[in-house]
Amino acid sequence: VSGQIIGSGISGNKISGLFFGHNSPTLATIHIVVTIPPCLELCETRTRGVGAVSSAGSKCAIVMLLAATLIAGFANIGGAEESEDPGSVTIASGRVGGLYHPVGGIICKLAAESLAEQGLSCTVDISGGSIPNIKDLRKRNVDLAMVQSDLQQDAVDGTGPFEDEDSFENLRSMFALYVEHFTVVARDDRDIETFEDLKGKRVYVGGTASSRRDAMDVLAEAHGWTGEEVIAVSEFEAANLAEALCDGEFDAFVYTIGHPNPMVREATALCDARLVKVSGPIIEKLNRENPFYVGSVIPGGTYKSIPRDVRTLGVVATLVTSAKVPPDVIYQITKAYFENLEILQDLSPLFLSLTREEMVEAGLAAPIHEGALKYFSEVGLK
């Protein structure tokens, strides 16, 4: 097995190593080293995502699903299309290489058995992220969507990237998943230690309709910048962001993500990239004035070359749906997720960033769907 280690230590000695190698400009190769007891269950990769065909919800099956969805997350397998299958629940997730897609796969896995009892299957769609996810949900191309809390608020208000549309009145929250950190990853040789040090630097900010650019614009405006302080980069030639950074195509890139993240791990392994502080009075003011922002810390030791905590601005990854989705479907998905939350927390620190109480409050701008509310009432969370 060769390549850079980009993930390890997920659920002690269950997934012992994850290697990511680029053998060509267009093909990524994933190698996973797994040590696991003989209780594996079958998972399958569908053309539109990852779906489980096993019946039990054992811990080792979820570990294998995480591995399977990580593999599928690096395969280009389509996007959301209007579904004519009334027997499928579709979750809009995120881009190749991110966390939304594997987390969406885990949600499907956990709910598979209870959905099957209703004659339903579960499918995960790769997408462009929060903004197209909300648009697809509004068009009823998907049933559930993973979105950032600030963009959920924009959809409710009809502002930001949704200012040309009316308020999404049928948007409903289910629950918050984990904290996503506004992350600035910079080359070690560019003297970038704080957000203000990005002035005059080449920064990859993504396309004009991307959530990363939206977050960058908010922070630039908060700092009183006009938009010309940073040399914005929207394209690169390398196989991925980490390689492009280390090859010198730009000096830093921004990303709103949960941690640990494979792209950041690869960048720190390839060229000793650093995480940049995004903190101070301006960030504290943003937190106070906007309930969808949270103060966040990327813990020291998350990446081997970064021993100290890194303070930054956070949003919350949330799961949303439409008022038109039947309450019992939402109830079953919510129940399955919360009943297995401790297993997920054992698998990855990603799921430790919010308490159960915070998961039914943080970042939920839209009203909570009645199906989710029914479960929360049963367990005393609402």
VEXMARMI-236646 format. One record per residue (C-alpha): x, y, z. Coordinates in pm, whole numbers, padded with zeros to 5 digits, always signed. Example, Ala and Ser with C-alpha at 12.3 -4.5 7.8 and 13.67 -1.06 7.14 Angstrom:
REM VEXMARMI-236646
+01230-00450+00780/+01367-00106+00714/
This chain:
REM VEXMARMI-236646
+00000+00000+00000/+00140+00336-00097/+00040+00699-00077/-00022+00954+00195/-00200+00860+00517/-00504+01087+00535/-00713+00920+00802/-00664+00677+01087/-00771+00593+01437/-01142+00579+01359/-01281+00355+01633/-00970+00200+01787/-00814-00067+01562/-01124-00087+01340/-00992+00126+01054/-00617+00122+01100/-00518+00322+00796/-00654+00508+00498/-00417+00580+00212/-00488+00816-00075/-00265+00810-00382/-00290+00990-00716/-00177+00769-01003/-00299+01002-01276/-00436+01357-01303/-00790+01224-01328/-00795+00906-01121/-00769+00886-00744/-00692+00558-00573/-00810+00476-00222/-00650+00202-00013/-00809+00113+00320/-00647-00110+00580/-00918-00255+00802/-00893-00467+01115/-01235-00579+01225/-01399-00882+01389/-01593-01131+01173/-01935-00965+01204/-01928-00784+00870/-02245-00730+00676/-02287-00665+00310/-02296-00312+00170/-02342-00222-00192/-02254+00082-00401/-02542+00212-00610/-02511+00430-00915/-02645+00730-00720/-02473+00672-00388/-02430+00417-00116/-02714+00206+00017/-02709-00072+00272/-02867-00411+00216/-02800-00555+00559/-03062-00569+00831/-02872-00513+01155/-02725-00192+01288/-02413-00337+01447/-02112-00123+01519/-01885-00307+01278/-02138-00268+00996/-02135+00108+01048/-01755+00106+01046/-01760-00073+00713/-02019+00168+00580/-01793+00458+00672/-01513+00293+00474/-01746+00218+00182/-01885+00568+00168/-01536+00718+00182/-01451+00511-00126/-01772+00610-00300/-01708+00971-00206/-01406+00974-00439/-01603+00834-00733/-01791+01072-00958/-02137+00920-00938/-02384+01177-01048/-02602+01441-00888/-02959+01504-00795/-03220+01441-01058/-03594+01451-01015/-03687+01109-00888/-03987+00920-01018/-03940+00644-00761/-04188+00699-00476/-04016+00420-00281/-03684+00598-00236/-03576+00856+00023/-03294+01064-00125/-03042+01266+00075/-02847+01544-00100/-02496+01538+00045/-02180+01708-00085/-01874+01703-00304/-01626+01426-00373/-01369+01408-00094/-01578+01592+00164/-01758+01471+00476/-02122+01530+00378/-02135+01228+00148/-02004+00964+00392/-02215+01111+00673/-02519+01097+00446/-02437+00732+00380/-02429+00661+00752/-02768+00827+00798/-02907+00600+00525/-02750+00294+00684/-02891+00368+01026/-03243+00424+00894/-03240+00142+00635/-03418-00120+00843/-03704+00102+00965/-03749+00254+00617/-03759-00093+00462/-04055-00176+00685/-04239+00106+00507/-04132-00022+00166/-03871+00251+00126/-03503+00249+00035/-03248+00524+00100/-03013+00686-00151/-02732+00940-00111/-02663+01190-00391/-02331+01363-00452/-02391+01735-00501/-02223+02073-00508/-02294+02132-00139/-02534+02341+00068/-02656+02589-00193/-02754+02339-00466/-02885+02106-00195/-03137+02367-00082/-03235+02440-00441/-03289+02068-00511/-03492+02030-00194/-03709+02321-00295/-03769+02162-00636/-03850+01832-00460/-03565+01657-00643/-03450+01525-00304/-03620+01452+00027/-03348+01549+00275/-03042+01772+00245/-02728+01850+00440/-02669+02225+00466/-02467+02478+00662/-02660+02669+00928/-02585+03013+00780/-02721+02905+00442/-03025+02749+00608/-03090+03094+00754/-03047+03254+00410/-03298+03009+00261/-03552+03095+00533/-03500+03469+00480/-03459+03466+00101/-03122+03639+00132/-02761+03579+00024/-02744+03322-00257/-03126+03292-00243/-03207+03663-00271/-03369+03608-00613/-03613+03360-00458/-03890+03394-00204/-03850+03260+00146/-03844+02878+00145/-04160+02844+00355/-04173+02463+00336/-03816+02423+00463/-03802+02220+00783/-03514+02142+01018/-03446+01792+01147/-03136+01826+01364/-02780+01957+01377/-02504+01709+01293/-02170+01861+01391/-01974+02186+01397/-01808+02297+01074/-01509+02526+01107/-01417+02804+00868/-01074+02670+00788/-00783+02851+00628/-00505+02615+00518/-00184+02793+00417/+00161+02702+00293/+00414+02710+00574/+00652+02937+00378/+00405+03223+00313/+00402+03388+00660/+00026+03352+00701/-00065+03317+01068/-00393+03513+01094/-00683+03591+00862/-00549+03945+00815/-00225+03798+00673/-00417+03685+00365/-00392+04038+00223/-00196+04031-00099/-00193+03651-00109/-00336+03410-00368/-00628+03234-00202/-00846+02960-00347/-01204+03067-00265/-01404+02842-00499/-01666+02935-00757/-01906+03227-00737/-02195+03011-00609/-01994+02810-00355/-02047+02814+00021/-01673+02864+00077/-01676+03187-00127/-01991+03298+00056/-01817+03251+00392/-01505+03428+00267/-01714+03724+00151/-01882+03751+00492/-01548+03756+00673/-01391+04001+00428/-01685+04238+00471/-01666+04208+00850/-01300+04313+00828/-01392+04613+00613/-01223+04478+00303/-01337+04587-00042/-01272+04253-00211/-00946+04355-00376/-00719+04273-00081/-00698+03904-00172/-00603+03757-00510/-00900+03523-00551/-00832+03191-00724/-01126+02981-00848/-00953+02706-01051/-00648+02483-01021/-00471+02218-01229/-00366+01962-00968/-00572+01657-00875/-00705+01818-00557/-00673+02119-00328/-00393+01972-00118/-00171+01902-00418/-00251+02241-00573/-00150+02418-00252/+00171+02222-00218/+00252+02271-00588/+00232+02648-00535/-00079+02719-00744/-00198+02940-00456/-00080+03038-00109/-00385+02925+00090/-00730+02780+00050/-01047+02826+00254/-01297+02558+00342/-01593+02531+00582/-01562+02174+00708/-01573+01934+00998/-01249+01794+01136/-01057+01571+01100/-01073+01621+00725/-00885+01412+00465/-00796+01708+00242/-00641+01901+00530/-00460+01590+00648/-00312+01540+00304/-00197+01904+00283/-00027+01886+00622/+00143+01559+00522/+00257+01673+00176/+00404+02014+00255/+00365+02091+00627/+00068+02319+00561/-00060+02513+00861/-00404+02608+00993/-00459+02983+01026/-00627+03155+01321/-00956+03332+01246/-01027+03505+01575/-01043+03838+01755/-01305+04108+01827/-01446+04101+01472/-01520+03730+01494/-01667+03769+01843/-01900+04039+01706/-02012+03810+01421/-02091+03537+01674/-02298+03772+01891/-02499+03915+01601/-02567+03593+01409/-02717+03291+01589/-02609+03055+01311/-02240+03120+01388/-02060+02958+01679/-01718+03010+01826/-01512+02705+01738/-01177+02548+01806/-00991+02292+01595/-00824+02089+01870/-00448+02062+01876/-00331+01719+01769/-00613+01671+01517/-00330+01678+01263/+00014+01552+01362/+00201+01863+01251/-00037+02103+01433/-00007+02050+01811/-00188+02366+01926/-00558+02459+01924/-00665+02683+01636/-00952+02925+01705/-01186+03011+01419/-01545+03083+01321/-01790+02795+01309/-02123+02709+01155/-02327+02395+01207/-02385+02117+00955/-02759+02053+00966/-03000+01800+00820/-03311+01957+00668/-03617+01839+00482/-03946+01968+00343/-04283+01997+00514/-04415+01775+00234/-04213+01470+00348/-04435+01238+00559/-04389+01270+00938/-04332+00898+00992/-04039+00894+00748/-03871+01182+00931/-03952+01027+01270/-03783+00697+01176/-03470+00865+01039/-03440+01090+01344/-03493+00804+01586/-03239+00579+01412/-02972+00852+01418/-03012+00949+01783/-03036+00589+01904/-02698+00518+01743/-02529+00847+01827/-02296+00693+02085/-02168+00448+01823/-02094+00737+01587/-01915+00925+01864/-01698+00620+01922/-01616+00610+01551/-01504+00971+01508/-01454+01289+01715/-01652+01468+01444/-01973+01362+01619/-01858+01485+01960/-01871+01854+01868/-02238+01895+01974/-02434+01762+02271/-02776+01604+02216/-02936+01921+02353/-02738+02138+02111/-02834+01912+01821/-03201+02015+01854/-03122+02387+01881/-02796+02494+01716/-02825+02643+01369/-03188+02540+01314/-03341+02848+01154/-03633+02664+00992/-03914+02516+01206/-03848+02160+01319/-04036+01901+01114/-04325+01745+01307/-04177+01395+01262/-03849+01497+01427/-04037+01692+01693/-04237+01382+01783/-03917+01189+01859/-03761+01478+02054/-04077+01502+02266/-04067+01129+02340/-03711+01146+02473/-03742+01478+02655/-03527+01686+02420/-03820+01919+02337/
